Amino acid sequence: MAPCLSKQQKVVVSLALLCAIETKKQRKKRIWMKQWLKERLTLSHMNLINLLDFDDVRNFLRMDKETFYELLSKVRPFITKKDTNMRPAVSVEERLIATLRFLATGRDYKDLRYSTIISHQLLSKFIPETCWAIYKVLKETINVSSM
């Protein structure tokens, strides 16, 4: 035999169920990542780099390929990140190229995200890290004078 509830208890249970149903309806699904950012491997500047000739690469990166690969080998240990279960890490090459484009063009992160297909939040995190790594590996080579 089921326990009898008073009229007041029935009202409280009904209101609790109604509130639970309403809050479930009101929750919006959060977007974890925009669709065009998920397509980074196919849309990014890395595909363009592979198609450019010597002069175009020099214009795009403001350095030739040999210098780029030499710099890449020096900064690699400082900017390499591991893949996670959620998503693959941005490659070292993509990090360095995005940083060089930032330094060469002076574009802001929100503008740079469209050509790199990397969110501006992530760009704002790894561009300073990459600049610091470049400084570390080249501080003996470059002379920064104070004004």
Disulfide bonds with the S-S distance in Angstrom:
none
